[in-house]
Amino acid sequence: MVKAQKWPAVNLPNYITLTRIFSVPLLIWILSSSRFHSVPAEQELLASALFVAASITDGIDGYLARKRGQITTMGMLLDPLADKLLIAAAFITLVQFNPSLVPAWMAVVIVGREFLVSGLRAIAVSEGFTIEASELGKFKMLVQIVSVVAVILDHRWKEWPLIGPYFFPVHWIAFLAIWFMVLLSLISAGDYFVAFWSKIDRQAVKRRRRAFVLSRRRKRGVTPAI
């Protein structure tokens, strides 16, 4: 388990994490505002750029915190909170912004998965162990970026013309990415649950063994060391 160091609560990695949190209301405002309708594509491009930039900070703050030895309790609290807020805000807003690709039930599945994993991690910490982010979970973040950006751009363009008769199928990429995102959310949730269950089961076995040893000592009249 990574231990938080006694650094100042707000350092460079934490400032970067805070920018991700502050980007959430800005993203909601851009996707929900009507002031961008007078300028073609401004709304979609701004929202896409903001979401990509905010998502990139998720890797930057963790990398800097480890490299500079600035892992703090505040950072360990804010980092997963920022991730969950960004993903929840993006998909909930997309239900209104592009409902043909993101119906409400999809947002419920994706956001619900985020809170399920957070709950499992909180229980794990209270039990004295951690559930590390899996490679599947990291890949899910990449799929999230692609799916959100594709769905945002699909609101304006169904396809982009390239060279000659060729074009970039924005709509089909958005459609496939969002469905793959739902599938990946369910699979990664199951992966986290299996990891949690195996560790909590080992913890229970250890407790039973310890209780058994203590009971045997009491029967023999041996006082356990404190």
Secondary structure, 3 states (H helix, E strand, C coil): CCCCCCCCCCCHHHHHHHHHHHHHHHHHHHHHCCHHHHCCCHHHHHHHHHHHHHHHHHHHHHHHHHHCCCCCHHHHHHHHHHHHHHHHHHHHHHHHHCCCCCCHHHHHHHHHHHHHHHHHHHHHHHCCCCCCCCHHHHHHHHHHHHHHHHHHHHCCCCCEECCCCCEECHHHHHHHHHHHHHHHHHHHHHHHHHHHHHHHHHHHHHHHHHHHHHHHHHHCCCCCCC
